[in-house]
Amino acid sequence: MVYQIDLSGGTIVVTGGNRGIGLAISEAVANAGANVAIIYHSNPQAEEAAANVAKKYNVKTKAYKCDVGDISLVEKTISQIEKDLGTPITGLAANAGVSVVKPATELTTDDFHKVFNANVLGAFNSAQAVAKHWIQKQQKGSIVVTSSMSSEIYNQKGLNEPLTQIFYNASKGAATNMVKGLAAEWAPHGIRVNALEPGFCNTEQTSGMDPKIRDWQAKSVPLGRFSEPREQGEPCVLLFSDKASYITGSQLRPDGGFTAY
Ligand SMILES: NC(=O)c1ccc[n+]([C@@H]2O[C@H](COP(=O)([O-])OP(=O)(O)OC[C@H]3O[C@@H](n4cnc5c(N)ncnc54)[C@H](OP(=O)(O)O)[C@@H]3O)[C@@H](O)[C@H]2O)c1
């Protein structure tokens, strides 16, 4: 029989699911049959993005405006999703994230809060709200936190030239470590938690960069290029499926081999 992954009958919640890597996750899980709840911050095109996914893959989707750093909003949103989409939440992609690129001497407390609000507190809030929902219903589930290969390394814009995003890299180190702790705490409830650790990817987060930096970074990857969002989204389908039933507390790193060196 042909190898298949079928996520139909469930809903996957994707924070930051309206664009970039998050949109690719939304599309990949929709392509596997799941309904998709897209959580976004403020982008006026988010509802259109959700409608496009529904139409393209013949599933139900809905966009929810919600700052993932605000726990009461996150809990309210999660409690609404099953009523709207009609299928149980079976997975969460805690993917929303932001970066501030500045030399360390210029970073401020506001920059810290901006980055950690989305990348650490936001990922935690989304995971906690969904896990509480599952534990109360005695239901198992799978959580994928979009961390980054930056959890482990410091990015360069040229040989020995730091990209200067201290808070971002620190937040991703925190996100990956948090994944291990949550996986351990929630394993008895049948909840698996893993980190997706993308390498360079063609999204709005990277499109504004100086082309010289992008070229240098692409050449430094063994596969010789940035990834496309699809190449980050599709591996998540495996983590949401029962084919990954023994994978928890792990890091899946589609980085084109970058961290092999
Ligand atoms: N691009 C890369 O090369 C790369 C590499 C490694 C890891 N990553 C990680 O992958 C994830 C997605 O990155 P991306 O490049 O696809 O980013 P992106 O295109 O800049 O999109 C960011 C997404 O996060 C949402 N978001 C940001 N803050 C939020 C908040 N407080 N509450 C709710 N939603 C919020 C945005 O919503 P709005 O559209 O409403 O603003 C948007 O959907 C991030 O965690 C990022 O750190 C990216």
The ligand as an SDF file (V2000), in Angstrom:
LIG
                    3D

 48 52  0  0  0  0  0  0  0  0999 V2000
   12.1540   32.6550    7.7630 N   0  0  0  0  0  0  0  0  0  0  0  0
   13.1830   31.9960    8.2550 C   0  0  0  0  0  0  0  0  0  0  0  0
   14.2740   31.9250    7.6360 O   0  0  0  0  0  0  0  0  0  0  0  0
   13.0720   31.3010    9.5830 C   0  0  0  0  0  0  0  0  0  0  0  0
   14.1220   30.4710    9.9840 C   0  0  0  0  0  0  0  0  0  0  0  0
   14.0260   29.8120   11.2120 C   0  0  0  0  0  0  0  0  0  0  0  0
   12.9000   29.9640   11.9980 C   0  0  0  0  0  0  0  0  0  0  0  0
   11.8830   30.7820   11.5900 N   0  0  0  0  0  0  0  0  0  0  0  0
   10.7280   30.8840   12.4810 C   0  0  0  0  0  0  0  0  0  0  0  0
    9.5650   30.4270   11.7970 O   0  0  0  0  0  0  0  0  0  0  0  0
    8.3970   31.1000   12.2920 C   0  0  0  0  0  0  0  0  0  0  0  0
    7.6960   31.7350   11.1170 C   0  0  0  0  0  0  0  0  0  0  0  0
    8.6190   32.6070   10.4730 O   0  0  0  0  0  0  0  0  0  0  0  0
    8.2800   33.3390    9.1050 P   0  0  0  0  0  0  0  0  0  0  0  0
    9.5830   33.6450    8.4760 O   0  0  0  0  0  0  0  0  0  0  0  0
    7.2450   32.5850    8.3800 O   0  0  0  0  0  0  0  0  0  0  0  0
    7.6810   34.7080    9.6930 O   0  0  0  0  0  0  0  0  0  0  0  0
    6.8100   35.8490    9.0250 P   0  0  0  0  0  0  0  0  0  0  0  0
    6.6170   35.5980    7.5550 O   0  0  0  0  0  0  0  0  0  0  0  0
    7.4450   37.1190    9.4710 O   0  0  0  0  0  0  0  0  0  0  0  0
    5.3860   35.6530    9.7510 O   0  0  0  0  0  0  0  0  0  0  0  0
    5.2730   35.7880   11.1500 C   0  0  0  0  0  0  0  0  0  0  0  0
    3.9050   35.2890   11.5720 C   0  0  0  0  0  0  0  0  0  0  0  0
    3.7830   35.3530   13.0040 O   0  0  0  0  0  0  0  0  0  0  0  0
    2.6000   36.0750   13.3390 C   0  0  0  0  0  0  0  0  0  0  0  0
    2.8110   36.7470   14.6240 N   0  0  0  0  0  0  0  0  0  0  0  0
    3.8830   37.4930   15.0040 C   0  0  0  0  0  0  0  0  0  0  0  0
    3.7130   37.9390   16.2790 N   0  0  0  0  0  0  0  0  0  0  0  0
    2.5190   37.4360   16.7030 C   0  0  0  0  0  0  0  0  0  0  0  0
    1.7640   37.5480   17.9110 C   0  0  0  0  0  0  0  0  0  0  0  0
    2.2330   38.2480   18.9710 N   0  0  0  0  0  0  0  0  0  0  0  0
    0.5550   36.9290   17.9840 N   0  0  0  0  0  0  0  0  0  0  0  0
    0.0690   36.2060   16.9360 C   0  0  0  0  0  0  0  0  0  0  0  0
    0.7410   36.0700   15.7690 N   0  0  0  0  0  0  0  0  0  0  0  0
    1.9320   36.6840   15.6530 C   0  0  0  0  0  0  0  0  0  0  0  0
    2.3920   37.0480   12.1900 C   0  0  0  0  0  0  0  0  0  0  0  0
    1.0320   37.5170   12.1470 O   0  0  0  0  0  0  0  0  0  0  0  0
    0.6370   38.8080   11.2110 P   0  0  0  0  0  0  0  0  0  0  0  0
    0.7380   38.3180    9.7800 O   0  0  0  0  0  0  0  0  0  0  0  0
   -0.7590   39.1340   11.6090 O   0  0  0  0  0  0  0  0  0  0  0  0
    1.6360   39.8740   11.5190 O   0  0  0  0  0  0  0  0  0  0  0  0
    2.7730   36.1340   11.0090 C   0  0  0  0  0  0  0  0  0  0  0  0
    1.7030   35.2880   10.6900 O   0  0  0  0  0  0  0  0  0  0  0  0
    8.9160   32.1110   13.3160 C   0  0  0  0  0  0  0  0  0  0  0  0
    8.7950   31.5610   14.6150 O   0  0  0  0  0  0  0  0  0  0  0  0
   10.3640   32.2860   12.9280 C   0  0  0  0  0  0  0  0  0  0  0  0
   11.1520   32.7210   13.9880 O   0  0  0  0  0  0  0  0  0  0  0  0
   11.9360   31.4520   10.4050 C   0  0  0  0  0  0  0  0  0  0  0  0
  1  2  1  0
  2  3  2  0
  2  4  1  0
  4  5  1  0
  4 48  2  0
  5  6  2  0
  6  7  1  0
  7  8  2  0
  8  9  1  0
  8 48  1  0
  9 10  1  0
  9 46  1  0
 10 11  1  0
 11 12  1  0
 11 44  1  0
 12 13  1  0
 13 14  1  0
 14 15  2  0
 14 16  1  0
 14 17  1  0
 17 18  1  0
 18 19  2  0
 18 20  1  0
 18 21  1  0
 21 22  1  0
 22 23  1  0
 23 24  1  0
 23 42  1  0
 24 25  1  0
 25 26  1  0
 25 36  1  0
 26 27  1  0
 26 35  1  0
 27 28  2  0
 28 29  1  0
 29 30  1  0
 29 35  2  0
 30 31  1  0
 30 32  2  0
 32 33  1  0
 33 34  2  0
 34 35  1  0
 36 37  1  0
 36 42  1  0
 37 38  1  0
 38 39  2  0
 38 40  1  0
 38 41  1  0
 42 43  1  0
 44 45  1  0
 44 46  1  0
 46 47  1  0
M  CHG  2   8   1  16  -1
M  END
$$$$
